[in-house]
Amino acid sequence: MSVDQVRAVADAVLYEGYLLYPYRASAHKNRSRWQFGVLGPPLAAAASFGEEPEMETQCLLAPGESGGAVTVRLRFLQVRVREVERREADGGHTPVASLDVDGVRQLTWDEAVEHEITLPAAGLTGPVDTLRQVAGGEESEPLTDARGSVVGRIVRRRQPLTVRIRTRPVVDEGYVRLSVSVRNEHPEPADDKDAACRASLIGAHLILDAHDAAFVSLLEPPDEAAAAAGRCRQRRCWPVLAGARGSTDTVLGAPIILYDYPEVAEQSAGALFDSTEIDEILTLRVMTMTEKEKAEARATDPRAREIIDRCDGMSESGMRQLHGLLRDPRAETAAPDTFGTDGAPWWDPASDADVRPGSDAVVVDGVRVAKGSLVRLRPSRRADAQDLFLADQVARVTAVLSDVDGGTHVAVVLLDDPAADLHDWYGRYLYFAPDELEPLPAGSPEHQEESRS
């Protein structure tokens, strides 16, 4: 396992939503923060809008000869209040929203401290219950002007946290279904949103390392593990294989849904805290900010300062690297063309002469599927969350299409969708691969219902 490779992705999860463009404290979108992986205090009042205190993930392992073991790493951010205070003539200090010191602006802001709790490797034979304390504290940093006079100070405060981590293995058809739960057990009440955030675990996620055992993909399990994988349940945390592609010793449990073996694009020069990170667009937007706006962003947070400085210093070649890259995420060899182009380029209408989506067909499980066929949807090809919601739904085929790489795609509309006719009229279809479809026999109840309608 490459720890650095996994941590690079885990850091992107850790800081997802930490700050959003334009990275300024005054921006409305940055006044409601900490969107992902928040484990709130259990005694938060309803008015505080505190998040649930717990998350749980279940993963599947094939144990080795010794029975196997798993090391659990919990990573999260702890909110730290950065309060700017102005020094008064009598020597006292008054909290202020901002303070200019020789032209450099200092802002009151909630920043964060990274934490990683690593538990000793535990065997897959029984439950483990661990309680850990995360220290709070207060630090003060004087602010001095060019003459050396103290004009204020920055006070940083963070609340102590209490975290419980439980693991529970269950044998399932020769595999081990491992449940890992994390609970915020902060003992004090939180009456408002700020108090709840400051007593929360932010961006909480898990890195699980297997020893003498192999994790099984829950997205694409082998046939013999499919039933056991289907019995794994997730609550606010989703496990995917991580590390070098093909490895099975590491799982990343994230509060956002990822594919197996997620990677940070090598073209990305650094984090922008914005989901899939449309790097070029955000970099150009940063470059359009005024110097005043950039100064506020730099004063908002050290990580915002790094973004502004990186974008300002980006070279022309660095910008070109962000633009127009086409990658094959599956790194598979393209299939041969399924239709002839007679020498015409793929973009020429003549290349489609042999393609008739309205009458073309594909054979699925020995059954001819064409326009008008009824099928049951079985999303499987690295299906995203939206596709998975449609599992087992019955759909009507509207067209069979071929792409320029030789792939076949079946366009469908849902049979139970009251707007199916409308979707069909303006060509808004759902698309699935042939092996994601189960043809329904002509005499099936669905066919009879369709004929009556």
Protein Blocks (a to p, Z undefined) as FASTA:
>chain_A
ZZklmmmmmmmmmmgokaccehiaklmklmpghkbopacdfkbcfklopacfbdcddddd
dddfknpaaddddddddddddddddddfkopacddfbdceehiacddddddddddddddd
ddfkbccdddddddedddddddddfkopafbdcdddddddddddddddddeehiacdddd
dddfbfbdcfbfklmmmmccehiacddddehiacddfklccfklmmmmmmpccehiacdd
edjehiakbccddfbdcdehiacdfklgbdehiajopaklmmmmmmmpcfklmmmmmmmp
mklmmmmmmmmmpcfklmmmmgopacdfklpacdddfbdeehpafklmklmmmpcfklgc
cdeehiacdehiacddddfbhpafklmmmgoiacddfbdcddfkopacdddddfklmklm
mmmmnopacdddfklcccddfkbmklmmmmmZZ
